[in-house]
Amino acid sequence: MATSAPAPHAVRTVDDVRIPLRDGITLSARLWLPEDPAALPVPAVLEAQPYRKGDVTALDDSRRHPYVAARGYACLRLDLRGAGDSEGLPLDEYDPQEQEDLLDVIAWIAEQEWCTGAVGMTGISWSGFNGLQLAARRPPALKAIVTACSTDDRYDNDVHYLGGSPLGYYLLPWSTAMLAFACRPPDPATVGERWRAEWLARMRNAPHLIETWLAHQRRDAYWRGGSVGEDPAAIACPVLAVGGWADAYTDAILRLLEHLEAPAWGLVGPWGHTWPQDGVPGPAIGFLQEQVRWWDRWLKGIDNGVDALPRLRAWMPEPGTTPDQDRQEGRWLAIAEGWPASDVRTERRTLDADGTLGPPSSDGRALATGARSIRSPLTVGIDAGAWCGYGLPGDAAGDQRRDDARSLTWDGAPLAAPLEVVGPTAVHLRIAADRPVAFVAVRLVDVAPDGRATMVARGVLNLCHRDGHDAPSRLEPGTPVDATVSLKAVAHAFGAGHRVRVSLSTSLWPWIWPAPEPVTVTVLGGALELPRWTRPAAADPPVAFDPPETAPPLPVELLRPPAPHVRVVEDLIGGETRYEMARDFVGTKLLPGGLRYEDADPVRLAVRDEDPLSAVVEADRTVRMTREDWDVRIEVRSRMTADAEDFHATSTVEAYEAGELVFTTTHDCRVPRDHC
């Protein structure tokens, strides 16, 4: 990774700025400012997260915020209420109180003598979400936002549900991760002797979010809160929405471009859930330079050409690209109007009864006729890769031939010329199930001449949600229904001689929690809608980016480098297949000031092929923080199962100080299954 060129301003850092809220609570922020008093006041850029600026994000923060501050900005990295070194008790995910707190924070920033009164918000994932949420609240000082890897739809485009079905891969593991965050103490080096009392209060009040999320299995008011797609007109300030095709949240970028009335630009690279300057798969780009130009335009009023950029810049990989490549070859598309794109034409291809995918049709309503049935083994999906890719080893989807062999497939004829697609895909179905609750998983696959099958896009629909996620209804066994499965947006080039394949299964483990009974579905008709890119490469306007730059990183010593892993273990006697993984983002690191931080997050997901009630997810999180005179360890263990009527989940927290158990609690819940 390249380091930054000499910056125009030296930067000073204030590690613990206390920001008062209206209820008397104070939040802790790290502040980077141009060192020269003559350079002040300057606009401010805020990032607000629960992920602990003092340890978890300290290294990443040090590479980004000082870079922007050196170019004439005050940059603040805020710990949310009940997190890190901020006061208060931990909240639910995207709790309304968080927005109220951030309204206070933005107003406070705008009034500081070092600030011009203009504020921007930046962030990835959680802090990308709350940037959108605060933009919809329209605080007067908030002039623009940068939102990366975030969403406008908390129900169907986040870590809880997909197509109306619970995410086995993420629902419990993410609840476990958030419980472990909520139970971590503030740092005594920052807050002093009150750290221990605040730690115990946090643990006593830590929300066990798995019960909350299971209590809302359909799109209701809980999920609509914080989903800016419910009222996109509420956002008035300029928005730069950023992500990657390998990320789980990419569709939100296209929806924001389509529905926002405010000025909006999108940038989609090949990357996973990460900032573009660190993007994997590559190529990474100089996104900090992009951010500075963005802030110069909207916070300083400099006419620098940002307004004239294409509303969407999107990466198109070359034919033959596979998800496991660390770096892709390809080109950038400049889509001047954003989304929808005039250079995309929807092609419709029928799913024919003989297992072939029909040629492009001019009949936009055509469905094939015939009947094909499938009851998939529950382990279909084991090669689907990560639901949300970070560019880590094991994230990429594997060869799909094993899953395709246990699914219904429809193959097109070998392509005479390359076929490029950009955007979301859909499959329309006339379908019947033999059980009242069923879901289908649909994958778009690129089949090479040698037989290799590459995942292109995927989608899931709980058929009980066929008329919407807010009002599910049971199926009448044997009675056909019409349903549309929306697949994740993608940019992909099918090479000449390759085939387009549609694969359909009744399971997608470990992504999706199994239906309560084994299900057979019969496809009576279907069609694929494919968003074909029609502009030839020779006609593409040039798109160029600077090489990646960052500020010099914090001197952090890696005592144990991260070691992510994914393993599939098959018990040939007992019939159980176990999917084991660890993202292991942190490893063990030694930070300046002597803080040693270690973090481990193993997850195990198991099922037997013919028994949907055998599904089990176990997620652990162990965090230890030590200094010469301080040693705390938090262990969280969670488990989730289901019977035909209810979901069952349990979480246990144990906390140790200097090796001695100081707190423990176990939370059990039983939540009725609601059409899933």
ZAMARGU-4260 file (C-alpha; in steps of 0.2 Angstrom, whole numbers, plus 5000, padded with zeros to 4 digits):
<rodrens>
0) 5000/5000/5000 | 5007/5017/4995 | 5009/5030/5009 | 5004/5048/5006 | 5013/5062/4998
5) 5019/5076/5009 | 5003/5084/5016 | 5000/5103/5016 | 4997/5104/5035 | 5005/5095/5050
10) 4992/5087/5060 | 4989/5086/5079 | 4979/5073/5088 | 4968/5075/5103 | 4964/5057/5110
15) 4949/5061/5121 | 4938/5075/5116 | 4922/5075/5127 | 4906/5079/5118 | 4891/5083/5130
20) 4873/5077/5126 | 4857/5084/5131 | 4854/5071/5144 | 4871/5074/5153 | 4880/5059/5145
25) 4897/5063/5137 | 4904/5054/5122 | 4922/5052/5118 | 4930/5057/5101 | 4947/5057/5094
30) 4951/5073/5085 | 4963/5077/5071 | 4966/5095/5067 | 4978/5105/5056 | 4992/5110/5068
35) 4994/5128/5062 | 4982/5139/5071 | 4982/5151/5056 | 4974/5137/5046 | 4958/5137/5058
40) 4943/5136/5057 | 4940/5122/5045 | 4926/5111/5040 | 4923/5095/5050 | 4921/5077/5045
45) 4913/5065/5058 | 4913/5046/5059 | 4903/5038/5073 | 4904/5019/5077 | 4902/5007/5091
50) 4919/4998/5086 | 4931/5006/5099 | 4943/5020/5092 | 4955/5015/5106 | 4959/4998/5100
55) 4948/4989/5087 | 4949/5003/5073 | 4964/5013/5079 | 4975/5007/5065 | 4963/5009/5051
60) 4958/5026/5059 | 4976/5032/5059 | 4978/5029/5040 | 4962/5038/5035 | 4957/5053/5046
65) 4975/5061/5048 | 4976/5061/5029 | 4960/5071/5027 | 4964/5082/5042 | 4981/5087/5034
70) 4971/5094/5019 | 4962/5106/5029 | 4949/5097/5039 | 4944/5093/5057 | 4941/5074/5058
75) 4933/5066/5072 | 4931/5048/5076 | 4917/5046/5089 | 4913/5031/5100 | 4894/5029/5101
80) 4885/5029/5118 | 4890/5014/5129 | 4904/5009/5117 | 4923/5012/5119 | 4927/5027/5130
85) 4910/5035/5129 | 4898/5035/5144 | 4881/5028/5144 | 4874/5010/5142 | 4874/5000/5126
90) 4860/5002/5114 | 4851/4991/5101 | 4857/4992/5083 | 4853/5009/5075 | 4843/5013/5090
95) 4833/5030/5088 | 4843/5037/5103 | 4859/5035/5092 | 4851/5047/5080 | 4847/5059/5094
100) 4864/5058/5101 | 4872/5062/5084 | 4861/5077/5081 | 4868/5084/5097 | 4886/5079/5092
105) 4884/5088/5075 | 4877/5104/5083 | 4892/5104/5095 | 4905/5102/5082 | 4898/5116/5071
110) 4899/5128/5086 | 4917/5124/5090 | 4930/5138/5087 | 4940/5127/5075 | 4925/5123/5064
115) 4918/5134/5050 | 4901/5127/5054 | 4901/5115/5040 | 4900/5096/5044 | 4901/5080/5034
120) 4899/5062/5039 | 4909/5048/5033 | 4909/5029/5037 | 4909/5011/5032 | 4896/4998/5037
125) 4888/5004/5054 | 4895/5022/5051 | 4889/5022/5033 | 4871/5017/5040 | 4871/5031/5052
130) 4877/5044/5039 | 4862/5040/5029 | 4850/5041/5044 | 4857/5057/5050 | 4856/5064/5032
135) 4837/5060/5032 | 4836/5070/5049 | 4843/5086/5040 | 4853/5094/5054 | 4857/5111/5047
140) 4876/5109/5049 | 4877/5093/5039 | 4881/5097/5021 | 4886/5081/5013 | 4890/5062/5017
145) 4901/5048/5011 | 4893/5031/5014 | 4902/5015/5011 | 4895/4997/5011 | 4879/5002/5019
150) 4860/5000/5016 | 4844/5009/5014 | 4834/4993/5019 | 4838/4986/5036 | 4826/4971/5034
155) 4831/4963/5017 | 4849/4970/5015 | 4857/4968/5031 | 4864/4954/5042 | 4847/4947/5048
160) 4836/4941/5034 | 4837/4938/5016 | 4822/4936/5005 | 4811/4934/5021 | 4822/4920/5028
165) 4834/4921/5043 | 4852/4921/5039 | 4860/4906/5047 | 4877/4913/5042 | 4876/4930/5050
170) 4860/4931/5062 | 4867/4923/5078 | 4886/4927/5074 | 4882/4945/5072 | 4872/4945/5088
175) 4886/4937/5097 | 4899/4950/5090 | 4888/4964/5096 | 4885/4957/5113 | 4904/4955/5115
180) 4906/4973/5110 | 4893/4979/5122 | 4902/4970/5136 | 4919/4977/5134 | 4925/4990/5146
185) 4931/5008/5144 | 4950/5010/5145 | 4956/5015/5162 | 4970/5025/5154 | 4957/5036/5147
190) 4942/5037/5159 | 4951/5033/5175 | 4945/5024/5191 | 4926/5024/5185 | 4930/5011/5171
195) 4926/4996/5182 | 4909/5003/5187 | 4904/5007/5169 | 4910/4990/5164 | 4899/4981/5176
200) 4884/4992/5171 | 4887/4989/5153 | 4887/4970/5155 | 4871/4970/5166 | 4862/4980/5153
205) 4870/4973/5137 | 4856/4969/5124 | 4854/4951/5118 | 4849/4956/5101 | 4846/4938/5094
210) 4829/4939/5103 | 4825/4956/5097 | 4829/4951/5079 | 4820/4934/5080 | 4804/4944/5087
215) 4803/4953/5070 | 4803/4940/5056 | 4794/4951/5044 | 4797/4969/5038 | 4788/4979/5052
220) 4790/4996/5060 | 4806/4990/5069 | 4815/4987/5053 | 4808/5002/5044 | 4815/5013/5057
225) 4833/5018/5051 | 4829/5012/5033 | 4831/5028/5023 | 4823/5019/5008 | 4806/5021/5017
230) 4807/5040/5013 | 4822/5044/5001 | 4815/5061/4999 | 4820/5065/5017 | 4838/5066/5012
235) 4843/5083/5005 | 4862/5084/5006 | 4874/5077/4992 | 4878/5058/4994 | 4893/5048/4988
240) 4888/5030/4990 | 4902/5018/4989 | 4904/4999/4988 | 4910/4983/4979 | 4902/4969/4969
245) 4909/4957/4982 | 4901/4966/4996 | 4883/4961/5002 | 4876/4979/5002 | 4879/4984/4984
250) 4861/4984/4978 | 4858/4999/4990 | 4870/5010/4980 | 4859/5007/4964 | 4843/5010/4974
255) 4850/5027/4981 | 4855/5033/4964 | 4837/5029/4957 | 4827/5036/4971 | 4836/5050/4980
260) 4830/5067/4975 | 4846/5074/4982 | 4862/5075/4972 | 4870/5057/4972 | 4885/5049/4965
265) 4889/5030/4966 | 4906/5021/4965 | 4906/5002/4964 | 4923/4993/4962 | 4927/4974/4963
270) 4930/4975/4981 | 4922/4966/4996 | 4917/4975/5013 | 4931/4987/5014 | 4937/5004/5009
275) 4942/5006/4991 | 4960/5011/4995 | 4962/4994/5003 | 4950/4985/4991 | 4952/4966/4988
280) 4949/4960/4975 | 4959/4973/4967 | 4963/4985/4959 | 4962/4997/4974 | 4960/5015/4971
285) 4966/5032/4978 | 4949/5034/4987 | 4956/5046/5001 | 4960/5058/4986 | 4942/5056/4980
290) 4935/5060/4998 | 4946/5076/4999 | 4939/5082/4982 | 4922/5078/4988 | 4924/5087/5004
295) 4932/5102/4995 | 4917/5103/4984 | 4903/5102/4997 | 4911/5108/5013 | 4922/5122/5006
300) 4913/5126/4991 | 4927/5124/4979 | 4922/5121/4960 | 4933/5107/4957 | 4923/5097/4944
305) 4915/5084/4956 | 4898/5089/4950 | 4903/5084/4932 | 4908/5066/4937 | 4898/5052/4930
310) 4884/5048/4942 | 4890/5030/4943 | 4907/5023/4940 | 4907/5004/4940 | 4920/4990/4938
315) 4917/4978/4924 | 4929/4963/4925 | 4936/4954/4910 | 4928/4937/4904 | 4935/4922/4914
320) 4936/4932/4930 | 4933/4921/4945 | 4928/4926/4963 | 4944/4919/4971 | 4956/4931/4962
325) 4965/4944/4972 | 4966/4956/4958 | 4955/4957/4943 | 4958/4963/4925 | 4944/4974/4918
330) 4938/4992/4915 | 4928/5006/4923 | 4911/5010/4916 | 4906/5028/4916 | 4887/5029/4918
335) 4883/5047/4916 | 4865/5047/4922 | 4868/5035/4936 | 4854/5022/4938 | 4844/5015/4929
340) 4857/5016/4915 | 4852/5019/4897 | 4865/5007/4891 | 4857/4992/4900 | 4844/4982/4891
345) 4834/4969/4900 | 4834/4952/4891 | 4821/4939/4895 | 4825/4920/4893 | 4813/4906/4897
350) 4817/4892/4909 | 4812/4878/4898 | 4805/4861/4903 | 4819/4851/4896 | 4832/4860/4907
355) 4838/4873/4894 | 4838/4892/4895 | 4829/4899/4880 | 4837/4912/4869 | 4834/4931/4872
360) 4815/4934/4869 | 4806/4950/4864 | 4791/4944/4874 | 4793/4953/4891 | 4779/4941/4898
365) 4785/4924/4892 | 4786/4910/4904 | 4791/4892/4899 | 4778/4878/4903 | 4782/4861/4909
370) 4785/4854/4926 | 4802/4850/4935 | 4803/4846/4953 | 4817/4846/4966 | 4820/4843/4985
375) 4837/4848/4988 | 4849/4841/5001 | 4851/4853/5015 | 4869/4855/5012 | 4867/4864/4995
380) 4875/4880/4997 | 4891/4874/5005 | 4901/4881/4991 | 4892/4898/4991 | 4906/4907/5000
385) 4903/4921/5012 | 4887/4930/5012 | 4897/4946/5014 | 4915/4946/5007 | 4929/4955/5015
390) 4942/4949/5003 | 4948/4936/5016 | 4954/4919/5011 | 4938/4908/5010 | 4926/4922/5006
395) 4925/4918/4988 | 4912/4906/4981 | 4919/4890/4975 | 4916/4880/4960 | 4897/4878/4959
400) 4897/4861/4951 | 4893/4851/4967 | 4879/4862/4972 | 4872/4863/4954 | 4872/4844/4953
405) 4859/4844/4968 | 4849/4858/4961 | 4837/4861/4946 | 4848/4869/4932 | 4844/4877/4915
410) 4858/4880/4903 | 4859/4892/4889 | 4868/4888/4872 | 4886/4892/4871 | 4888/4911/4868
415) 4894/4916/4851 | 4901/4932/4858 | 4905/4939/4876 | 4889/4944/4886 | 4891/4958/4899
420) 4878/4961/4912 | 4877/4975/4925 | 4864/4977/4938 | 4851/4966/4947 | 4844/4950/4940
425) 4827/4943/4943 | 4819/4926/4940 | 4801/4924/4938 | 4793/4908/4943 | 4776/4899/4942
430) 4779/4887/4956 | 4771/4875/4968 | 4777/4867/4985 | 4771/4852/4995 | 4773/4861/5011
435) 4765/4877/5018 | 4782/4885/5021 | 4796/4884/5008 | 4809/4895/5001 | 4819/4894/4985
440) 4837/4899/4982 | 4842/4905/4964 | 4860/4906/4958 | 4866/4914/4941 | 4881/4904/4936
445) 4894/4906/4922 | 4899/4889/4915 | 4915/4888/4906 | 4919/4876/4892 | 4929/4865/4904
450) 4914/4864/4915 | 4920/4876/4929 | 4904/4884/4936 | 4907/4902/4943 | 4894/4910/4955
455) 4889/4926/4947 | 4874/4932/4957 | 4862/4924/4970 | 4845/4927/4977 | 4833/4919/4990
460) 4814/4921/4992 | 4803/4913/5006 | 4788/4909/4996 | 4777/4914/5010 | 4784/4932/5007
465) 4779/4931/4988 | 4767/4946/4990 | 4779/4956/5001 | 4789/4955/5017 | 4777/4964/5028
470) 4762/4952/5026 | 4768/4934/5023 | 4755/4920/5020 | 4756/4901/5020 | 4756/4891/5004
475) 4742/4879/5000 | 4752/4863/4996 | 4751/4859/4978 | 4744/4875/4972 | 4754/4885/4960
480) 4759/4903/4965 | 4768/4917/4955 | 4784/4923/4963 | 4799/4934/4958 | 4816/4930/4965
485) 4827/4946/4965 | 4846/4942/4963 | 4860/4953/4970 | 4866/4966/4958 | 4882/4962/4949
490) 4894/4967/4934 | 4900/4951/4925 | 4906/4947/4908 | 4902/4929/4901 | 4915/4924/4889
495) 4912/4918/4871 | 4909/4899/4872 | 4903/4900/4890 | 4885/4896/4895 | 4873/4906/4906
500) 4865/4894/4919 | 4851/4897/4931 | 4851/4885/4947 | 4837/4883/4959 | 4837/4874/4975
505) 4826/4872/4991 | 4841/4875/5002 | 4856/4886/5004 | 4865/4881/5020 | 4874/4889/5029
510) 4867/4905/5022 | 4849/4902/5025 | 4840/4894/5040 | 4831/4878/5033 | 4812/4878/5032
515) 4804/4867/5046 | 4800/4852/5035 | 4809/4845/5020 | 4801/4853/5004 | 4798/4848/4986
520) 4795/4862/4974 | 4788/4860/4956 | 4793/4873/4944 | 4779/4875/4931 | 4786/4890/4922
525) 4799/4903/4923 | 4810/4916/4915 | 4826/4925/4918 | 4828/4943/4917 | 4846/4948/4913
530) 4852/4966/4913 | 4863/4966/4897 | 4876/4980/4895 | 4875/4986/4877 | 4889/4999/4875
535) 4904/4993/4867 | 4921/4994/4876 | 4928/5005/4863 | 4914/5018/4867 | 4918/5019/4885
540) 4923/5036/4891 | 4939/5036/4901 | 4938/5034/4920 | 4954/5036/4930 | 4959/5035/4948
545) 4974/5040/4958 | 4985/5027/4966 | 4980/5023/4984 | 4988/5034/4997 | 4986/5034/5016
550) 4993/5043/5031 | 5007/5034/5040 | 4999/5021/5050 | 5000/5020/5069 | 5015/5009/5075
555) 5005/4994/5079 | 5015/4977/5082 | 5006/4962/5076 | 5010/4948/5090 | 4999/4936/5081
560) 4993/4940/5063 | 4975/4937/5058 | 4973/4919/5052 | 4955/4917/5045 | 4950/4900/5040
565) 4935/4891/5033 | 4933/4872/5034 | 4920/4860/5029 | 4919/4844/5040 | 4908/4829/5034
570) 4904/4815/5046 | 4901/4800/5035 | 4894/4790/5049 | 4883/4802/5058 | 4878/4811/5042
575) 4882/4828/5049 | 4891/4842/5038 | 4899/4855/5049 | 4905/4872/5042 | 4918/4880/5053
580) 4925/4897/5050 | 4934/4912/5059 | 4935/4929/5051 | 4949/4933/5064 | 4951/4951/5058
585) 4962/4957/5072 | 4973/4943/5079 | 4984/4949/5093 | 4991/4967/5092 | 5001/4978/5103
590) 4996/4996/5102 | 5006/5012/5107 | 5004/5015/5126 | 5006/4996/5129 | 4989/4990/5126
595) 4988/4972/5121 | 4972/4967/5112 | 4967/4950/5106 | 4951/4944/5098 | 4945/4927/5092
600) 4928/4923/5084 | 4925/4905/5079 | 4908/4900/5072 | 4902/4882/5068 | 4886/4879/5058
605) 4880/4861/5056 | 4866/4851/5048 | 4861/4834/5043 | 4856/4832/5024 | 4838/4826/5027
610) 4833/4834/5044 | 4830/4853/5044 | 4827/4852/5063 | 4845/4847/5065 | 4852/4864/5060
615) 4863/4872/5073 | 4874/4888/5074 | 4886/4891/5088 | 4896/4907/5089 | 4910/4912/5101
620) 4919/4928/5104 | 4934/4929/5116 | 4942/4947/5119 | 4956/4950/5130 | 4964/4967/5134
625) 4979/4969/5145 | 4992/4982/5151 | 5005/4981/5164 | 4992/4984/5178 | 4976/4979/5169
630) 4969/4962/5162 | 4951/4959/5157 | 4944/4945/5147 | 4926/4943/5140 | 4920/4927/5133
635) 4903/4925/5124 | 4896/4909/5119 | 4880/4908/5109 | 4869/4894/5101 | 4854/4893/5090
640) 4843/4879/5085 | 4824/4877/5080 | 4810/4865/5081 | 4795/4865/5070 | 4787/4878/5080
645) 4800/4889/5088 | 4818/4896/5087 | 4828/4893/5102 | 4844/4904/5106 | 4855/4905/5121
650) 4870/4917/5125 | 4882/4916/5140 | 4894/4930/5145 | 4908/4927/5157 | 4920/4942/5161
655) 4936/4940/5170 | 4948/4953/5179 | 4966/4947/5182 | 4960/4929/5179 | 4946/4930/5191
660) 4927/4928/5186 | 4918/4945/5190 | 4902/4943/5180 | 4892/4930/5172 | 4875/4929/5164
665) 4865/4917/5153 | 4850/4923/5142 | 4838/4910/5134 | 4824/4914/5122 | 4811/4904/5113
670) 4803/4914/5098 | 4789/4907/5088 | 4793/4904/5069 | 4783/4916/5059 | 4781/4909/5041
675) 4799/4904/5040
</rodrens>
